[in-house]
């Protein structure tokens, strides 16, 4: 395994680092000011569109897509250090470069499983950053960590599918630019194979029977930057049968294909979040005094910073190994490592950000610094894309099989 950056990665890293310094970091405060003045908090601030235009001009666009027909054509190993950089401003940089979830996963689904009409109608405007999208899977009435529990019905009625169900924490759905939902539900709830009961259909936002009911908060935050996390009701919403993604009964397999890259993308960005927390921690430590000396001279602060550095270096190597395996042996071959980074990364990054908050005191939990939002994002990722406990269960079973 050689994790040295190749020439193309080095070139893109340099451009992206400059883009962050010159455009993204200065835009963070501007975006908040503009959002406060908007008629709706879910509208997109003008500075975000300016960032998107500049990112596209510089070729920092759709970096996540490995298929050169649709994106930059980078491998996971090439994209990993770039995603880490955007993770330093997770509520702005991924959107600016058109590399933000849930659009990334939805574009991957459409590119891999969509037919030509679906690609023309939905994938192309997503690739261009003209619309946003949402992935409607999680439900309030069931443990959605087990996808076989999904209760939303997708029933065939002649040339149409009728979608009925209630979803929540549907990321991006509050954004008025969100034009399309990929909805997971059951087309064959009584099927013998519980992993062949689910299907996915494309449901346009303006379909009669679709109601975006309310924004769900995360630790009290309304995540405006990602378009919110909404509760959405589908009340006998009808779509053409041609809106089926892939085949009937293929929903579970598509979800697994979607979540594999999504998990590593989250972990890549989490490392960037940890790096920003360490930077903020160090800046605070050298600029503040307590009990007669600088915080940077306090032994416990030394321990926090040293432990954070060691942890980030370990996590980065594990993520890079996972990216390399995904490139060389595929997602199935990297299954253990994907689960390992999903367990280890958010847990460790939460701890690093928590230490940084402690160092900032009241400022750490305020809106004046990014730490509170970083913490909320990282802690949420211990649940998103499958709770850590689900991955621990699967990983332990895989280990135990060696001894049975």
KAMO-V523996 format. One record per residue. N is the residue number from 1. RES is the residue in one small letter. PHI is phi as a letter, one per 30 degrees, with the letter a starting at -180 (NA if undefined). Layout:
n=N res=RES phi=PHI
n=N res=RES phi=PHI
This chain:
n=1 res=x phi=NA
n=2 res=x phi=c
n=3 res=x phi=c
n=4 res=x phi=d
n=5 res=x phi=d
n=6 res=x phi=d
n=7 res=x phi=d
n=8 res=x phi=d
n=9 res=x phi=d
n=10 res=x phi=d
n=11 res=x phi=d
n=12 res=x phi=d
n=13 res=x phi=d
n=14 res=x phi=d
n=15 res=x phi=d
n=16 res=x phi=d
n=17 res=x phi=d
n=18 res=x phi=d
n=19 res=x phi=d
n=20 res=x phi=d
n=21 res=x phi=d
n=22 res=x phi=d
n=23 res=x phi=b
n=24 res=x phi=d
n=25 res=x phi=e
n=26 res=x phi=d
n=27 res=x phi=d
n=28 res=x phi=d
n=29 res=x phi=d
n=30 res=x phi=d
n=31 res=x phi=d
n=32 res=x phi=d
n=33 res=x phi=d
n=34 res=x phi=d
n=35 res=x phi=d
n=36 res=x phi=d
n=37 res=x phi=c
n=38 res=x phi=d
n=39 res=x phi=d
n=40 res=x phi=b
n=41 res=x phi=d
n=42 res=x phi=c
n=43 res=x phi=d
n=44 res=x phi=d
n=45 res=x phi=d
n=46 res=x phi=e
n=47 res=x phi=d
n=48 res=x phi=d
n=49 res=x phi=d
n=50 res=x phi=d
n=51 res=x phi=d
n=52 res=x phi=d
n=53 res=x phi=d
n=54 res=x phi=d
n=55 res=x phi=d
n=56 res=x phi=d
n=57 res=x phi=d
n=58 res=x phi=d
n=59 res=x phi=i
n=60 res=x phi=c
n=61 res=x phi=b
n=62 res=x phi=h
n=63 res=x phi=d
n=64 res=x phi=d
n=65 res=x phi=d
n=66 res=x phi=d
n=67 res=x phi=d
n=68 res=x phi=d
n=69 res=x phi=d
n=70 res=x phi=c
n=71 res=x phi=b
n=72 res=x phi=d
n=73 res=x phi=i
n=74 res=x phi=d
n=75 res=x phi=d
n=76 res=x phi=d
n=77 res=x phi=d
n=78 res=x phi=d
n=79 res=x phi=d
n=80 res=x phi=e
n=81 res=x phi=d
n=82 res=x phi=d
n=83 res=x phi=d
n=84 res=x phi=d
n=85 res=x phi=d
n=86 res=x phi=d
n=87 res=x phi=d
n=88 res=x phi=d
n=89 res=x phi=b
n=90 res=x phi=d
n=91 res=x phi=c
n=92 res=x phi=b
n=93 res=x phi=d
n=94 res=x phi=d
n=95 res=x phi=d
n=96 res=x phi=d
n=97 res=x phi=c
n=98 res=x phi=h
n=99 res=x phi=b
n=100 res=x phi=c
n=101 res=x phi=d
n=102 res=x phi=d
n=103 res=x phi=d
n=104 res=x phi=e
n=105 res=x phi=d
n=106 res=x phi=d
n=107 res=x phi=d
n=108 res=x phi=d
n=109 res=x phi=d
n=110 res=x phi=d
n=111 res=x phi=d
n=112 res=x phi=d
n=113 res=x phi=c
n=114 res=x phi=d
n=115 res=x phi=d
n=116 res=x phi=d
n=117 res=x phi=d
n=118 res=x phi=d
n=119 res=x phi=d
n=120 res=x phi=d
n=121 res=x phi=d
n=122 res=x phi=b
n=123 res=x phi=d
n=124 res=x phi=d
n=125 res=x phi=d
n=126 res=x phi=d
n=127 res=x phi=d
n=128 res=x phi=d
n=129 res=x phi=i
n=130 res=x phi=d
n=131 res=x phi=b
n=132 res=x phi=c
n=133 res=x phi=b
n=134 res=x phi=b
n=135 res=x phi=c
n=136 res=x phi=c
n=137 res=x phi=b
n=138 res=x phi=d
n=139 res=x phi=b
n=140 res=x phi=d
n=141 res=x phi=d
n=142 res=x phi=b
n=143 res=x phi=d
n=144 res=x phi=d
n=145 res=x phi=d
n=146 res=x phi=c
n=147 res=x phi=d
n=148 res=x phi=d
n=149 res=x phi=d
n=150 res=x phi=e
n=151 res=x phi=c
n=152 res=x phi=e
n=153 res=x phi=c
n=154 res=x phi=b
n=155 res=x phi=c
n=156 res=x phi=d
n=157 res=x phi=b
n=158 res=x phi=i
n=159 res=x phi=c
n=160 res=x phi=b
n=161 res=x phi=c
n=162 res=x phi=c
n=163 res=x phi=c
n=164 res=x phi=b
n=165 res=x phi=l
n=166 res=x phi=b
n=167 res=x phi=c
n=168 res=x phi=b
n=169 res=x phi=h
n=170 res=x phi=c
n=171 res=x phi=d
n=172 res=x phi=i
n=173 res=x phi=d
n=174 res=x phi=d
n=175 res=x phi=d
n=176 res=x phi=d
n=177 res=x phi=d
n=178 res=x phi=d
n=179 res=x phi=c
n=180 res=x phi=b
n=181 res=x phi=c
n=182 res=x phi=c
n=183 res=x phi=c
n=184 res=x phi=c
n=185 res=x phi=a
n=186 res=x phi=c
n=187 res=x phi=c
n=188 res=x phi=b
n=189 res=x phi=d
n=190 res=x phi=c
n=191 res=x phi=d
n=192 res=x phi=d
n=193 res=x phi=c
n=194 res=x phi=d
n=195 res=x phi=c
n=196 res=x phi=c
n=197 res=x phi=d
n=198 res=x phi=c
n=199 res=x phi=b
n=200 res=x phi=b
n=201 res=x phi=b
n=202 res=x phi=c
n=203 res=x phi=b
n=204 res=x phi=d
n=205 res=x phi=e
n=206 res=x phi=d
n=207 res=x phi=d
n=208 res=x phi=e
n=209 res=x phi=j
n=210 res=x phi=c
n=211 res=x phi=b
n=212 res=x phi=d
n=213 res=x phi=d
n=214 res=x phi=a
n=215 res=x phi=d
n=216 res=x phi=c
n=217 res=x phi=d
n=218 res=x phi=b
n=219 res=x phi=h
n=220 res=x phi=i
n=221 res=x phi=d
n=222 res=x phi=c
n=223 res=x phi=d
n=224 res=x phi=d
n=225 res=x phi=d
n=226 res=x phi=c
n=227 res=x phi=i
n=228 res=x phi=i
n=229 res=x phi=b
n=230 res=x phi=c
n=231 res=x phi=c
n=232 res=x phi=b
n=233 res=x phi=c
n=234 res=x phi=c
n=235 res=x phi=c
n=236 res=x phi=h
n=237 res=x phi=d
n=238 res=x phi=c
n=239 res=x phi=b
n=240 res=x phi=d
n=241 res=x phi=d
n=242 res=x phi=d
n=243 res=x phi=d
n=244 res=x phi=d
n=245 res=x phi=c
n=246 res=x phi=i
n=247 res=x phi=b
n=248 res=x phi=d
n=249 res=x phi=i
n=250 res=x phi=c
n=251 res=x phi=d
n=252 res=x phi=d
n=253 res=x phi=d
n=254 res=x phi=d
n=255 res=x phi=d
n=256 res=x phi=d
n=257 res=x phi=d
n=258 res=x phi=d
n=259 res=x phi=d
n=260 res=x phi=e
n=261 res=x phi=d
n=262 res=x phi=e
n=263 res=x phi=d
n=264 res=x phi=d
n=265 res=x phi=d
n=266 res=x phi=e
n=267 res=x phi=d
n=268 res=x phi=d
n=269 res=x phi=d
n=270 res=x phi=e
n=271 res=x phi=d
n=272 res=x phi=d
n=273 res=x phi=d
n=274 res=x phi=d
n=275 res=x phi=d
n=276 res=x phi=d
n=277 res=x phi=d
n=278 res=x phi=d
n=279 res=x phi=e
n=280 res=x phi=d
n=281 res=x phi=d
n=282 res=x phi=d
n=283 res=x phi=d
n=284 res=x phi=d
n=285 res=x phi=d
n=286 res=x phi=d
n=287 res=x phi=c
n=288 res=x phi=b
n=289 res=x phi=c
n=290 res=x phi=b
n=291 res=x phi=h
n=292 res=x phi=i
n=293 res=x phi=a
n=294 res=x phi=d
n=295 res=x phi=e
n=296 res=x phi=d
n=297 res=x phi=c
n=298 res=x phi=d
n=299 res=x phi=e
n=300 res=x phi=d
n=301 res=x phi=d
n=302 res=x phi=e
n=303 res=x phi=d
n=304 res=x phi=e
n=305 res=x phi=d
n=306 res=x phi=d
n=307 res=x phi=d
n=308 res=x phi=d
n=309 res=x phi=d
n=310 res=x phi=e
n=311 res=x phi=d
n=312 res=x phi=d
n=313 res=x phi=d
n=314 res=x phi=d
n=315 res=x phi=d
n=316 res=x phi=d
n=317 res=x phi=d
n=318 res=x phi=d
n=319 res=x phi=d
n=320 res=x phi=d
n=321 res=x phi=d
n=322 res=x phi=d
n=323 res=x phi=d
n=324 res=x phi=d
n=325 res=x phi=d
n=326 res=x phi=d
n=327 res=x phi=d
n=328 res=x phi=c
n=329 res=x phi=b
n=330 res=x phi=i
n=331 res=x phi=d
n=332 res=x phi=d
n=333 res=x phi=d
n=334 res=x phi=c
n=335 res=x phi=e
n=336 res=x phi=d
n=337 res=x phi=d
n=338 res=x phi=d
n=339 res=x phi=d
n=340 res=x phi=d
n=341 res=x phi=d
n=342 res=x phi=d
n=343 res=x phi=d
n=344 res=x phi=d
n=345 res=x phi=d
n=346 res=x phi=d
n=347 res=x phi=d
n=348 res=x phi=d
n=349 res=x phi=d
n=350 res=x phi=e
n=351 res=x phi=d
n=352 res=x phi=d
n=353 res=x phi=d
n=354 res=x phi=d
n=355 res=x phi=d
n=356 res=x phi=d
n=357 res=x phi=d
n=358 res=x phi=e
n=359 res=x phi=d
n=360 res=x phi=d
n=361 res=x phi=i
n=362 res=x phi=e
n=363 res=x phi=d
n=364 res=x phi=d
n=365 res=x phi=c
n=366 res=x phi=c
n=367 res=x phi=d
n=368 res=x phi=d
n=369 res=x phi=b
n=370 res=x phi=d
n=371 res=x phi=d
n=372 res=x phi=d
n=373 res=x phi=d
n=374 res=x phi=d
n=375 res=x phi=d
n=376 res=x phi=d
n=377 res=x phi=d
n=378 res=x phi=d
n=379 res=x phi=d
n=380 res=x phi=d
n=381 res=x phi=d
n=382 res=x phi=d
n=383 res=x phi=c
n=384 res=x phi=d
n=385 res=x phi=h
n=386 res=x phi=j
n=387 res=x phi=e
n=388 res=x phi=e
n=389 res=x phi=d
n=390 res=x phi=d
n=391 res=x phi=d
n=392 res=x phi=d
n=393 res=x phi=d
n=394 res=x phi=d
n=395 res=x phi=d
n=396 res=x phi=d
n=397 res=x phi=d
n=398 res=x phi=d
n=399 res=x phi=d
n=400 res=x phi=d
n=401 res=x phi=e
n=402 res=x phi=d
n=403 res=x phi=c
n=404 res=x phi=c
